[in-house]
Amino acid sequence: MLTLTRDAVQVIRTVTGNPELPKDTGLRIQAGVDGSNALRLSVAPQPEAGDQVVEEEGAKVYLEPPVDDLLEHKILDAQVDSTGDVAFTITDETTT
């Protein structure tokens, strides 16, 4: 299962914590467009049918079915730069 770092939890909760959003809002990770190896991240109001749900300390991540196997034994981290831009990274559990 995908593991979330403390920084990733904080960023996801900040992004999805707007009180005007539905309470089940989370970060959804999908496969890339046209077979691309890149992953797509978006804010989703709820998981879609078949999504694997990863929840940690109130941060919710929804993994599209093809992606959940790809991210098995991976770690999702997030970094915020001085201008407020967020960069998510995925690493193997063994590299930390």
Secondary structure by P-SEA (a helix, b strand, c coil): cccccaaaaaaaaaaaccccccccbbbbbbcccccccbbbbbbcccccccbbbbbcccbbbbbcaaaaaaaccbbbbbbbcccbbbbbbbbccccc
